[in-house]
Amino acid sequence: MNFDLNDLLAFRAVAELGNFRKAAESVHISQPAFSRRVDKLEQALGARLLERTTRRVSLTAVGRDFDRQLRPILDALDTTLLGIRGVAATRMGEVTVACVPSAVNYFLSGVIALYHQRYPRIRVKIIDDSANEVLLAVARGEADFGLNFIGSQENDVEFEPLLEEQFVAACRRDHPLAKMKQVRWAELANYDYISVGKASGNRLLLDQALAGLTGQPQSMYETQHGTTMVGLVEAGLGVAAVPSMAMPGSDHPLLVSVPLVDPVVKRKMGLIKRRSTMLSPAAQQLYDLCSELQVKYKQEPTTSKQNRGTL
């Protein structure tokens, strides 16, 4: 057949980006030259792969089927070429990661920054949601893999532990608790308390850990995500119990975290993926990078984990 690898890559680019101009820019050729490559491929196959309108480009039924069969072939070729110098910088693709919000700001963002340096043309889509939704996104195949603190009990999900973090009291620097070396859970009851809703995975974990504790704090405010709780604390509305990963470092101008004790409550963060599915090369690279950089995260002092974009 009269087509070559460049024609296939052009088709994959427009299939992923849904736009001829952006696809042409992604492979560094002019739009007319790009269109000729796609036309050449369609003529060689004797089938129309794309539906073109003035506003958008979409795959035909034949195009969707061709794209589905072409992707693993190009991924296999990509894997073969990974070790060749200079190829990594030209790779294209998309990786979808599901992640609880607390892990996005101060861990995953640093991983993605380094990943982008190595593979600047691979797009990363983040599904930042509750622990339950992150688990479902991975189980349904909506995400390549996830970063979560639940999933180890699921038969169809593989859980790779990364790190263990302690819950801390989040408060402003001008708050009475800020000067303490540690805070008992019961002491939080003396102040306006901000908690997460009952649908949150953190809420379930805390309810189990604090069952039977006398003088548990009662919430004045309730949110769905730990990052929102931290925002309310910063606004001076109260104190909150959050995972240490949700807190900025010691150089934050307004916020401070104090370890919570009696009891000490921890959660284990890990990577999750479907057992029955092999990751694409691009997703596997990001997955491995998370595993690699968690070692550096654990070695950092708790008070210096704010600027993780330089990991």
C-alpha positions as CSV (number, residue, x, y, z in Angstrom):
1,M,0.0,0.0,0.0
2,N,1.2,3.5,-0.8
3,F,1.5,5.1,2.6
4,D,4.3,5.3,5.3
5,L,4.7,5.9,9.0
6,N,4.4,9.7,8.7
7,D,1.0,9.3,7.2
8,L,-0.1,7.0,10.1
9,L,1.3,9.5,12.7
10,A,-0.6,12.3,11.0
11,F,-3.8,10.4,11.3
12,R,-3.1,9.6,15.0
13,A,-2.4,13.3,15.6
14,V,-5.7,14.5,14.2
15,A,-7.6,11.6,15.8
16,E,-6.3,12.7,19.2
17,L,-6.5,16.5,18.8
18,G,-9.6,16.7,16.6
19,N,-8.2,19.7,14.8
20,F,-6.2,19.9,11.6
21,R,-4.3,23.0,12.6
22,K,-3.3,21.8,16.0
23,A,-2.4,18.3,14.6
24,A,-0.2,19.9,11.9
25,E,1.6,22.0,14.5
26,S,2.1,18.9,16.7
27,V,4.1,17.2,13.9
28,H,5.8,20.5,12.7
29,I,4.5,20.7,9.2
30,S,2.2,23.1,7.3
31,Q,-1.5,22.4,7.3
32,P,-1.7,21.8,3.5
33,A,1.1,19.2,3.8
34,F,-0.6,17.6,6.7
35,S,-3.9,17.4,4.8
36,R,-2.0,15.7,1.9
37,R,-0.7,13.0,4.3
38,V,-4.2,12.2,5.6
39,D,-5.6,12.2,2.0
40,K,-2.8,9.9,0.9
41,L,-3.6,7.4,3.7
42,E,-7.4,7.5,2.9
43,Q,-6.7,6.9,-0.8
44,A,-4.3,4.0,0.0
45,L,-6.9,2.4,2.3
46,G,-9.8,3.1,0.0
47,A,-11.9,4.4,2.9
48,R,-12.8,7.7,4.5
49,L,-11.3,7.9,7.9
50,L,-12.3,11.5,8.9
51,E,-15.4,13.6,8.7
52,R,-14.4,17.2,8.1
53,T,-16.6,20.3,8.7
54,T,-15.6,24.0,9.0
55,R,-15.6,23.7,12.8
56,R,-14.4,20.3,13.7
57,V,-13.0,17.0,12.6
58,S,-14.3,13.6,13.8
59,L,-13.6,10.0,13.0
60,T,-15.9,8.0,10.8
61,A,-16.9,4.5,11.9
62,V,-14.1,3.1,9.8
63,G,-11.8,5.7,11.2
64,R,-12.6,4.7,14.8
65,D,-12.0,1.1,14.1
66,F,-8.7,1.9,12.3
67,D,-7.6,4.1,15.2
68,R,-8.4,1.3,17.7
69,Q,-6.3,-1.2,15.8
70,L,-3.5,1.3,14.9
71,R,-2.9,2.5,18.5
72,P,-1.4,-0.7,19.9
73,I,0.8,-1.1,16.8
74,L,2.3,2.4,17.2
75,D,2.6,1.8,21.0
76,A,4.6,-1.3,20.3
77,L,6.8,0.6,17.9
78,D,7.1,3.4,20.5
79,T,8.3,0.9,23.1
80,T,11.0,-0.5,20.8
81,L,12.3,3.0,20.1
82,L,12.3,4.3,23.6
83,G,15.9,3.4,24.2
84,I,17.1,5.4,21.1
85,R,18.5,8.8,22.0
86,G,16.3,11.7,20.9
87,V,13.2,9.7,20.3
88,A,11.6,10.4,23.7
89,A,11.3,14.1,23.0
90,T,9.2,13.4,19.8
91,R,6.7,11.0,21.4
92,M,3.0,11.9,21.2
93,G,0.0,10.7,23.1
94,E,-2.2,11.2,26.1
95,V,-2.2,9.8,29.6
96,T,-5.2,10.1,32.0
97,V,-4.5,10.0,35.7
98,A,-7.2,9.9,38.4
99,C,-6.0,11.4,41.7
100,V,-7.4,12.6,45.0
101,P,-7.0,16.4,45.1
102,S,-4.7,16.5,48.1
103,A,-2.1,14.5,46.2
104,V,-2.3,16.7,43.1
105,N,-0.9,19.9,44.6
106,Y,2.1,18.7,46.5
107,F,3.1,15.4,44.8
108,L,1.6,14.7,41.4
109,S,2.3,18.3,40.1
110,G,6.0,17.7,40.7
111,V,6.0,14.4,38.9
112,I,4.1,15.8,35.9
113,A,6.6,18.7,35.7
114,L,9.5,16.3,35.3
115,Y,7.5,14.1,33.0
116,H,6.8,17.1,30.7
117,Q,10.5,17.8,30.6
118,R,11.1,14.3,29.3
119,Y,8.1,14.0,27.0
120,P,6.9,17.5,26.1
121,R,4.4,16.4,23.5
122,I,2.5,13.9,25.6
123,R,-0.7,15.5,27.1
124,V,-1.7,14.6,30.7
125,K,-5.3,14.7,31.7
126,I,-6.0,14.7,35.5
127,I,-9.3,13.5,37.0
128,D,-9.1,15.1,40.4
129,D,-12.0,13.8,42.5
130,S,-12.9,12.0,45.7
131,A,-11.3,8.7,46.6
132,N,-14.3,6.7,45.5
133,E,-14.6,8.4,42.2
134,V,-10.9,7.9,41.5
135,L,-11.3,4.2,42.2
136,L,-14.3,4.0,39.9
137,A,-12.5,6.0,37.1
138,V,-9.7,3.4,37.1
139,A,-12.0,0.4,37.4
140,R,-14.1,1.6,34.5
141,G,-11.1,2.3,32.3
142,E,-11.7,6.1,32.2
143,A,-8.2,6.6,33.7
144,D,-5.0,4.8,32.8
145,F,-4.1,4.6,36.5
146,G,-4.8,6.5,39.7
147,L,-3.2,7.8,42.9
148,N,-5.4,7.0,45.8
149,F,-5.6,5.8,49.4
150,I,-8.3,3.2,48.8
151,G,-8.3,0.3,46.4
152,S,-6.1,-2.3,48.1
153,Q,-9.2,-4.4,48.9
154,E,-10.5,-4.5,45.3
155,N,-9.9,-7.8,43.5
156,D,-9.7,-6.2,40.1
157,V,-7.4,-3.4,41.1
158,E,-3.7,-3.6,41.8
159,F,-2.5,-1.3,44.6
160,E,1.2,-0.3,44.9
161,P,1.9,1.5,48.2
162,L,3.9,4.7,47.8
163,L,3.9,6.4,51.1
164,E,2.2,6.7,54.4
165,E,1.1,10.1,55.8
166,Q,-0.2,11.3,59.1
167,F,-3.3,13.5,59.7
168,V,-2.4,16.9,61.0
169,A,-4.2,19.9,62.5
170,A,-4.3,22.7,59.9
171,C,-4.5,26.2,61.4
172,R,-3.4,29.7,60.9
173,R,-0.1,30.9,62.3
174,D,-2.0,33.3,64.6
175,H,-4.1,30.5,66.1
176,P,-3.4,29.2,69.6
177,L,-2.8,25.6,68.3
178,A,0.0,26.9,66.0
179,K,2.5,27.1,68.8
180,M,2.0,23.5,70.0
181,K,4.3,20.6,69.1
182,Q,1.3,18.2,68.8
183,V,-2.4,18.4,69.3
184,R,-4.8,15.9,70.7
185,W,-7.9,15.2,68.7
186,A,-10.1,16.1,71.7
187,E,-8.5,19.6,71.8
188,L,-10.0,20.4,68.3
189,A,-13.4,20.4,69.9
190,N,-12.5,23.7,71.6
191,Y,-12.5,25.6,68.3
192,D,-14.6,26.0,65.2
193,Y,-14.0,22.7,63.3
194,I,-14.0,22.2,59.5
195,S,-14.7,18.6,58.3
196,V,-15.2,16.7,55.1
197,G,-18.6,15.3,54.2
198,K,-19.7,11.7,54.9
199,A,-19.2,10.7,51.2
200,S,-15.5,11.4,51.5
201,G,-13.0,8.5,51.9
202,N,-11.1,10.5,54.5
203,R,-14.3,10.9,56.5
204,L,-14.8,7.1,56.6
205,L,-11.2,6.6,57.6
206,L,-11.4,9.1,60.4
207,D,-14.7,7.9,61.7
208,Q,-13.3,4.4,62.0
209,A,-10.1,5.6,63.7
210,L,-11.9,7.9,66.1
211,A,-14.8,5.6,67.0
212,G,-15.3,5.7,70.7
213,L,-13.2,8.7,71.3
214,T,-14.6,11.0,74.0
215,G,-14.9,14.6,73.0
216,Q,-14.7,14.3,69.3
217,P,-14.8,17.7,67.5
218,Q,-18.1,18.6,65.9
219,S,-18.0,20.4,62.6
220,M,-19.1,24.0,62.1
221,Y,-18.4,23.8,58.4
222,E,-18.4,20.9,56.0
223,T,-16.7,20.5,52.6
224,Q,-16.1,17.7,50.1
225,H,-12.4,18.0,49.6
226,G,-9.4,18.5,51.8
227,T,-8.0,21.3,49.7
228,T,-11.2,23.3,50.2
229,M,-10.9,22.7,53.9
230,V,-7.4,24.2,53.8
231,G,-8.8,27.2,52.0
232,L,-11.3,27.8,54.7
233,V,-8.6,27.5,57.4
234,E,-6.5,30.1,55.5
235,A,-9.6,32.4,55.5
236,G,-9.6,32.2,59.3
237,L,-12.9,30.2,59.6
238,G,-11.5,27.5,61.9
239,V,-9.2,24.5,62.2
240,A,-9.3,21.2,60.3
241,A,-7.8,17.7,60.3
242,V,-6.2,17.0,57.0
243,P,-3.6,14.6,55.6
244,S,-0.1,16.0,55.7
245,M,0.1,15.9,51.9
246,A,-2.7,18.4,51.7
247,M,-0.7,21.1,53.5
248,P,1.9,23.5,52.0
249,G,5.4,23.7,53.5
250,S,6.7,25.6,56.6
251,D,7.4,28.7,54.6
252,H,3.7,29.4,53.9
253,P,2.9,32.9,55.2
254,L,-0.4,32.0,56.8
255,L,-0.7,28.2,57.4
256,V,0.9,25.7,59.7
257,S,0.4,22.0,60.4
258,V,0.6,20.4,63.8
259,P,0.7,16.5,64.2
260,L,-2.5,15.1,65.6
261,V,-2.1,12.5,68.4
262,D,-4.3,10.4,70.8
263,P,-4.7,8.6,68.4
264,V,-2.2,9.0,65.6
265,V,-4.2,8.5,62.4
266,K,-2.4,7.7,59.1
267,R,-3.4,6.8,55.6
268,K,-1.5,4.9,53.0
269,M,-1.3,6.5,49.5
270,G,-0.6,4.3,46.5
271,L,-0.8,3.8,42.8
272,I,-3.8,1.9,41.5
273,K,-4.4,0.3,38.1
274,R,-6.6,-2.5,36.6
275,R,-5.0,-5.9,36.9
276,S,-6.2,-7.1,33.6
277,T,-4.9,-4.1,31.5
278,M,-1.4,-3.4,30.4
279,L,-0.5,0.3,30.5
280,S,0.5,2.1,27.3
281,P,4.2,3.0,27.1
282,A,3.4,6.7,27.8
283,A,1.2,5.8,30.8
284,Q,3.8,3.3,32.1
285,Q,6.5,6.0,32.0
286,L,4.4,8.3,34.2
287,Y,3.4,5.4,36.5
288,D,7.1,4.5,37.0
289,L,8.0,8.1,37.6
290,C,5.5,8.3,40.4
291,S,7.2,5.3,42.0
292,E,10.6,6.8,41.5
293,L,9.9,10.2,43.0
294,Q,7.9,8.9,46.0
295,V,11.3,7.9,47.4
296,K,12.5,11.5,47.3
297,Y,9.2,12.7,48.8
298,K,9.5,10.4,51.8
299,Q,13.1,11.5,52.4
300,E,12.1,15.2,52.5
301,P,11.3,16.8,55.9
302,T,7.6,17.3,56.4
303,T,8.2,21.1,56.7
304,S,9.9,21.4,53.3
305,K,7.4,19.9,50.9
306,Q,5.9,23.0,49.4
307,N,7.9,23.4,46.2
308,R,7.6,19.9,44.7
309,G,7.4,21.2,41.2
310,T,11.2,21.0,41.1
311,L,11.3,17.3,41.9
